[in-house]
Amino acid sequence: MRWPLPIRGVSTLGALRAAFKDYKVAAVEGCKAPLHAHYWHPSEKPRAAVMLMHGYAEHLRWYHEVGVQLANEGFIAFGHDHIGHGRSGGDRVILDNVEDMVDDIIKHADIVCDHYPDIPLFFVGHSMGGLVAFLSALRRPPRLKGVVLNGPFLQLGKDVRSPVRRFAARILGRLLPTVQVGKLEMDHVTGDKEMIKVIIDDPLWWTGGIKLKTGCALLNSVEKVHEKFPMFDVPFLIIHGSTDKICSVEGSQDLLKQSPSKDKQIKVYTLCPFIAVSASQIK
């Protein structure tokens, strides 16, 4: 498969204006593994920095179109493949805990903010990346001015809320950390059949099951996240599909109710199971 993916709605000239660079951030002190980072630079001095955070099984190159659009609007967009994902180091899709990803986000954001000391910072996170963006914002990065959460993983789906299932997952996660369960259904990710084929053909996308250790790490984090909603006072926008089968919209609605932020908004797309790559899904 050729990279980058086709950029829909962006002219060739527009695409060229974004000086796309990607490389490993291997020397960030304190990171558990080398992180493969991506940067989309505007042609002029950036108006703000936008950090993108991808979801479970993905990698950031899938956000190339978003990065190009942001760069064309004058922002520097950046991010990295999470540990164990894409081209970053670490055991494949194995997470010890979600806070490791949060640590990496803060370190990377600090590097970019040190390079651009006078511009604001924004976080954009999708699915698992939405959970990471939420937790990262709670660390209060000095120049963070807002957060966009796209279908964030803030509440378990109904099929995994059973206490018995959660207990069994924790026990098995300790005994059999690399065993795979619950293969990710591609039609829960996107309704675009062509896009599903591209995902399956992408060697950097993880299309296997969720490894038990990773499942436990996500389970432990999302079960505690609700108690942090009243502390989330940064400006934010949530975008969610009403029938999302992976990340329940109820978590997003609860965050909106409990957050003390004076600048908060949610957009729920009725009957949409996901915020799809194809715009036709949400028209």
N, C-alpha and C positions, 0 to 999 in steps of 0.2 A: 504494500500500500504506500502511495506517495504522500509525503507531508510537504507543506501543510494541507489540511483539508480545504476544499473549495470555500471561498469566502462569499457567501450569498449577500447581495445587496451592497457590496463594496467594490468600487471601480478598481481596475488594475493600478491606476495612479494613486488611488487612496491607499491601497495595500502597500505600495512602495513607500508611502510617506511614513509608515510605521517601521522603524528600523528594528526588525525582530532579531533578538539574540537569545540563545539558550546555552547554558553551561552549568557545570556542577559547582555548588557551593560546598566545597569540601573542607574548608578551613574555618568554619564557624565554630568558635570555641564552645564546647559543652554539648554539641549535637551528638547523638548516638551513632549516626551514620551520615555519609556524604549525601547532600541533598541536591537534586538536579533542578536548577532554577531557570525561570523564564522571565524575560523582560521585553515589554513593548514600549518603545520610546517615542514620544511626540517629536515633531520637527522643531518646536520651540521649547523654551523653558516650561516645564510642566506646571499646570494649575494646581494639581493635587496628585497624591499617590493612591492608587487603588490596588489592594492586595486581594488576589483571587484564591479561593480555597476549594479544591475539588472534592467530590464525594468518594465513598468507598468503591474500590475496584477500578476507579478511573485514573487518569493522569492529566496534568495541566495542559498538555498540548491540545486537548479537546476544547479548550477555551481560547484557542487562537483567534477565532472570529470576534469574540468579546474583547480580547486584548487589542486587536487592530482597531475596532470601533472606538474604544476608549482613547487609544493613542491619537486617532484622527480628531478627537474632540479636545485634545490638549492635555490628557492625563498620562502619567506613567503607570502602566499596569504591570503587575509583577506577581510572582508566587513561586511555588515549587511543588514537585511531586512529593506527597507525604511519605514518610518512612515506610519502606516495604511496598511502595507503589511506583509504577512507571519505571523511570531510570534511576530513581534514588536507591541508596543502599538499604540494607536491612533484609531480614527474611521476608519472603514474598507474602504480602498481605497479612503479616503477623504484627499485632499491636500488643505491647505489654500493658499500656494504659493510654487513655486519650490525652492525658496531660503531657505526654512526650511530644505529641503533635503541637499542642499549645506552646510548649517551650520553644519549639522550632519556629513557629509563627512569630513569636515575640522577638527572637534573635534576628530573624530575617528582616522583620519590619524595622528594627533598630538600625540595621546596616543601611537600608534605603533612606530612612529618616536622617541619619547622620550625613549622608551624601547630599540630601536636599533638606537643609535644616529649617527652611522657612515656608514649607507648604503643608497643608493638612493631609491627614491620612484617613482612608476609608477601608472597611473590610467588606468583602462580598463572599458569602459561603453557600455552597449547594449541598443539600442532604447531610451526610456526615460532616462535610465542610461547614455547613450551617451551625452544627453543634460546636465545632472547633472555633468558628468565628465568634459565637456567643461567649464561650469560655475565655477566649483570648481578649475580648472586649472587657471582660470583668477584671482583667489584669491592669486596666487603666493605662494603656499606652499614652504618653503625654499629648500627642497631636491627633489622636483619634477623634474624628468629628461625626462619624455615623457608620451604621452597619446595614447591609442589605442581606437578608436571609431568604434564600430560594428553596422552598420545600425543606426546611431544616428538620433534622432528626432530633426532636425534642420530646417525643413520646413514642412508646412502643406501639406497634400494630396490635390489633385485637387478638390475633392468633398467637401472640407470645406473651400476653399479660398474665397468664396463669402462674400463680406462685410455685406450683409443682414443677412446671416447665422451667422456670427461672432457676429453681434450686438444682434441678437435674443438669442444666447447662453449666452451672458453676462447678459442680462436682466433676463432670466430664471434661470441662475446660482445663482443670488442674491435672487430670490423669492422661488426657489425650489431646494436647494442645493443638496439634496440626491436623487432626481429623476434620474433614469437611462435612458440613451439614447445610441444608436449606439453600440449594443452588439459586442464585439470583435469576429471576425470570425477566428476560429481556423486554417482554411486552409491558412490564411494570416500569421500565426505564424510559421507553419511547414507543409511540405508536407508528413511527416511521419505519416501514419494513426495510427500506434501503439503508437507513441508519443502523438498524439491527445487524445487517450483514457486515457493514463496515466495522462495527464493534466486535463482532465475532472474529473478523479477519485481523484485528489489531492485536499483535502479540503483547503489547504493553497493557492492554485491558485484561483484568482478571475475570474470567467467565466461569470459574469453578465455584465450589460452594464456599460458604463462610467458615473459616477455620475457628474451631471452638475457643481458642485463646482470645482471638480477636472479638468474637461474639460476646465473650464474658467482659472484655474491656469496655465495649460499647454499652452493654447491659448495665454495668456498674455505674457508668457515667450518666446515662440517660435517666436512671432511677433517682439520681440525686439532683438532677438539673432543675427540677421544679422549685426546690427550696431556694434557688438562687434568682428566680424571676423577680422578686421584689427588690433586688439589688441592681437590676439592669436598667440604668438611668440614662443611657446614651440614646441619641436619636436613632430610630431604626424604621426600616420598611420590610415587611414580610410579604412574600409572594408564595401562594400555595394552591395546589389543586384539591378540590373538596373531597375527592375519592382516592387520594394518594394511598396506595396499599403498602408502601414501604415506610413512609414517615407520616404519622397521623396528623391531620390538620388541627386536631384538638389541642395538641401541644402549642402550636402557634397561636391559637385563639386564647389559650390560658396565659401565654406570655404577654399578649396585648392587654389583657385585663389586669394582670398583677404588676406589670412594670410601672414604675413611677415616672418614666420619661415623659416630658411635656411635648415631645415631637415623635409621635409613633403612628404607624398606619399598617393595615393589612389589606391585601388584595387577594381574595379567594376566587378562583375560577371554577364556577359550578360545573359539576359532572366531569371535570378534567382530573384524571388520575395522577397526572404528573405535569410539571412544566416542561413541555416537550421542546426538542430542538426545532421541530417544524412548526412554524407560526400557524399553520392551518389547524392545529390541534386546539388553539385557544381563541379562534375567531368567533 
